[in-house]
C-alpha cells in the first residue's frame, strides 16, 4: 500500500516450452501456466497478455492435447462494463465444488489505484470449457465457504477515499446447473480496511 493506493506490480513472465508457446498467439507475455484437472484427464490453464504494461489485455486460455481449446479475453467477458483491458492477473486457484468437480478461479486487479477486482470462474462440462460466472468488484474477495457456498465481497465505494475503511456488500451464491446462483445479499454493519481484503482476493476455507 502506498499513499496513492496499491502499488500494482505484474507477475513475472513465465518461461514455457516451445510447444506450449506455439499454440498461443505470437509475441504474448505469459503470466501463469497451471496444471488443472477440471476434466478427469487434466489440462493447462494459461493466462497471457497481448498488450503492454498499462493495458495488458489479459486472456484466460485452456490448453489440452497440444491445442488451445478455449480462450477468453477479459475485454469480451466484461464488454458491457467497458473494462478489462487495464486489468492484470493477481491471483488464481483450483478448488473442488460441491458437485465434486474441480473448477478454476482467477482474480485480476486494475492497473492504477488497484481498487478494481475482476473474477473469472472456469468449468468443464461435456468436454467443453466455459466461463461459469464472472463478476467485477471494488476491492473484492471471492470466498469459498466450508459449506461449498460462495461469498463475494464488494466494497460499496461510499467512503471518503478509495482506500479508506469501507462497508461491504456480501453476496452468497450456491452451485446450480454448473454455475453460481445468488441466494442472498447483505451489507456489513461495520467498515473494513479494504487493503487486507483485496490483497487476498481468493480465500478457500479448509
C-alpha positions as CSV (number, residue, x, y, z in Angstrom):
1,X,0.0,0.0,0.0
2,X,1.3,3.5,-0.9
3,X,-0.2,7.0,-0.1
4,X,-1.8,6.9,-3.6
5,X,-3.2,3.4,-3.2
6,X,-2.0,-0.1,-4.1
7,X,1.3,-0.5,-5.9
8,X,0.4,-2.9,-8.7
9,X,3.4,-5.0,-9.9
10,X,2.9,-7.6,-12.6
11,X,3.6,-11.3,-12.2
12,X,7.0,-12.3,-13.6
13,X,6.8,-13.6,-17.1
14,X,6.7,-17.4,-17.2
15,X,9.2,-19.2,-19.3
16,X,7.4,-22.1,-21.2
17,X,8.3,-24.7,-23.8
18,X,8.3,-24.0,-27.5
19,X,5.4,-26.5,-27.8
20,X,3.2,-24.5,-25.5
21,X,4.1,-21.2,-26.9
22,X,3.4,-22.4,-30.4
23,X,-0.4,-22.8,-29.6
24,X,-0.7,-19.3,-28.3
25,X,-0.7,-16.0,-30.3
26,X,2.7,-14.6,-31.3
27,X,4.5,-12.1,-29.0
28,X,2.3,-12.6,-26.0
29,X,3.5,-12.3,-22.4
30,X,2.7,-15.4,-20.3
31,X,1.8,-14.8,-16.7
32,X,0.6,-18.2,-15.5
33,X,0.7,-21.8,-16.5
34,X,-1.2,-24.0,-14.1
35,X,-1.9,-27.7,-14.4
36,X,-5.6,-28.3,-13.5
37,X,-8.0,-31.2,-13.5
38,X,-11.3,-29.7,-14.5
39,X,-11.6,-32.7,-16.8
40,X,-10.6,-36.1,-15.5
41,X,-7.6,-36.3,-17.8
42,X,-6.5,-32.8,-16.9
43,X,-5.5,-29.7,-18.9
44,X,-3.4,-26.5,-18.5
45,X,-4.8,-23.1,-17.8
46,X,-2.7,-20.3,-19.3
47,X,-3.1,-16.6,-18.5
48,X,-1.4,-14.4,-21.1
49,X,-1.3,-10.8,-22.2
50,X,-1.4,-9.3,-25.7
51,X,-1.0,-5.6,-24.6
52,X,1.5,-3.6,-22.7
53,X,2.3,-2.7,-19.1
54,X,-0.5,-0.1,-18.9
55,X,-3.2,-2.1,-20.8
56,X,-2.3,-5.8,-20.6
57,X,-5.4,-7.1,-22.4
58,X,-5.4,-10.3,-20.4
59,X,-6.7,-13.7,-21.7
60,X,-7.5,-16.9,-19.9
61,X,-6.9,-19.9,-22.1
62,X,-7.2,-23.7,-21.8
63,X,-4.6,-25.9,-23.5
64,X,-5.2,-29.6,-23.9
65,X,-3.6,-32.3,-26.0
66,X,-1.4,-29.7,-27.7
67,X,-4.3,-27.5,-28.7
68,X,-5.8,-24.2,-27.4
69,X,-9.3,-25.5,-26.8
70,X,-10.7,-22.3,-25.1
71,X,-9.6,-18.7,-24.9
72,X,-11.5,-15.9,-23.1
73,X,-10.4,-12.2,-23.3
74,X,-11.3,-10.0,-20.4
75,X,-12.3,-7.2,-22.7
76,X,-15.0,-9.5,-24.2
77,X,-16.1,-11.0,-20.9
78,X,-16.6,-7.6,-19.4
79,X,-17.5,-5.7,-22.6
80,X,-20.8,-4.4,-21.2
81,X,-18.9,-2.9,-18.3
82,X,-16.3,-1.3,-20.5
83,X,-13.4,-2.7,-18.6
84,X,-10.9,-5.5,-18.9
85,X,-8.0,-4.0,-21.0
86,X,-6.3,-2.5,-17.9
87,X,-6.5,-5.5,-15.6
88,X,-3.7,-8.0,-14.9
89,X,-3.6,-11.3,-13.1
90,X,-3.3,-11.0,-9.4
91,X,-4.3,-14.5,-8.0
92,X,-5.7,-17.8,-9.2
93,X,-6.6,-21.2,-7.7
94,X,-8.3,-24.5,-8.4
95,X,-10.8,-25.8,-5.9
96,X,-13.4,-28.5,-5.5
97,X,-17.0,-27.6,-6.0
98,X,-20.0,-29.1,-4.1
99,X,-20.6,-31.1,-7.4
100,X,-17.2,-32.8,-6.6
101,X,-15.7,-31.2,-9.7
102,X,-12.6,-29.1,-9.9
103,X,-13.1,-25.6,-11.1
104,X,-10.7,-22.7,-11.6
105,X,-11.0,-19.1,-10.3
106,X,-8.8,-16.2,-11.4
107,X,-8.7,-12.7,-9.9
108,X,-7.5,-9.7,-11.9
109,X,-6.6,-6.2,-10.5
110,X,-6.6,-3.0,-12.4
111,X,-3.5,-1.0,-13.3
112,X,-3.6,2.3,-11.4
113,X,-5.0,2.5,-7.9
114,X,-5.6,-1.2,-7.8
115,X,-9.1,-0.9,-6.5
116,X,-10.9,-2.9,-9.2
117,X,-11.0,-6.7,-9.0
118,X,-12.4,-8.9,-11.7
119,X,-13.2,-12.6,-11.1
120,X,-13.5,-15.3,-13.8
121,X,-14.6,-18.8,-12.9
122,X,-13.9,-21.6,-15.4
123,X,-15.5,-25.1,-15.5
124,X,-15.6,-28.0,-17.8
125,X,-18.8,-29.6,-18.9
126,X,-19.3,-32.3,-21.5
127,X,-15.8,-31.8,-22.9
128,X,-16.2,-28.0,-23.3
129,X,-14.6,-25.3,-21.2
130,X,-16.7,-22.4,-20.3
131,X,-16.9,-19.3,-18.1
132,X,-19.5,-20.4,-15.5
133,X,-19.5,-17.0,-13.8
134,X,-17.8,-13.6,-13.9
135,X,-18.0,-10.5,-11.8
136,X,-16.5,-7.1,-11.4
137,X,-16.0,-5.7,-7.9
138,X,-14.4,-2.9,-5.9
139,X,-11.6,-4.2,-3.7
140,X,-13.3,-7.6,-3.8
141,X,-12.9,-11.1,-2.4
142,X,-14.1,-14.5,-3.6
143,X,-14.5,-16.7,-0.6
144,X,-15.3,-20.5,-0.8
145,X,-17.1,-21.5,2.4
146,X,-16.8,-24.9,4.1
147,X,-20.4,-25.5,3.1
148,X,-19.5,-25.2,-0.5
149,X,-21.3,-21.9,-0.9
150,X,-19.5,-18.9,-2.3
151,X,-19.3,-15.4,-0.8
152,X,-18.3,-12.4,-2.9
153,X,-17.3,-9.3,-1.1
154,X,-17.6,-6.0,-2.9
155,X,-16.8,-2.6,-1.3
156,X,-19.7,-0.1,-1.6
157,X,-17.4,2.8,-2.5
158,X,-19.1,5.3,-0.2
159,X,-16.0,6.0,2.0
160,X,-14.2,9.4,2.0
161,X,-11.3,8.0,-0.1
162,X,-10.7,4.9,-2.2
163,X,-8.6,3.1,0.4
164,X,-10.4,4.4,3.5
165,X,-12.4,1.9,5.6
166,X,-15.3,0.6,3.5
167,X,-18.6,-1.1,4.2
168,X,-19.0,-4.2,2.0
169,X,-21.9,-5.7,0.1
170,X,-21.6,-9.5,0.6
171,X,-23.4,-11.8,-1.9
172,X,-23.8,-15.5,-1.2
173,X,-24.1,-17.9,-4.1
174,X,-24.8,-21.6,-4.4
175,X,-24.0,-24.0,-7.2
176,X,-26.8,-24.7,-9.6
177,X,-26.8,-26.2,-13.1
178,X,-23.0,-25.9,-13.3
179,X,-22.9,-22.2,-12.3
180,X,-23.4,-19.9,-9.5
181,X,-26.9,-18.8,-8.4
182,X,-27.4,-15.9,-6.0
183,X,-29.3,-16.8,-2.8
184,X,-28.9,-13.7,-0.6
185,X,-27.1,-10.4,-0.1
186,X,-26.4,-8.2,2.9
187,X,-24.3,-5.1,3.8
188,X,-21.8,-5.2,6.6
189,X,-22.7,-3.1,9.6
190,X,-19.1,-2.1,10.1
191,X,-16.5,-0.7,7.8
192,X,-13.4,-2.8,7.0
193,X,-9.9,-1.8,5.8
194,X,-10.1,-2.9,2.1
195,X,-6.4,-3.5,1.8
196,X,-6.2,-6.9,3.6
197,X,-9.4,-8.0,1.9
198,X,-8.3,-7.1,-1.7
199,X,-4.8,-8.4,-1.1
200,X,-6.3,-11.9,-0.6
201,X,-8.9,-11.9,-3.4
202,X,-9.3,-15.6,-3.3
203,X,-9.9,-17.4,0.0
204,X,-10.8,-21.1,0.3
205,X,-11.9,-22.3,3.7
206,X,-10.4,-25.7,4.7
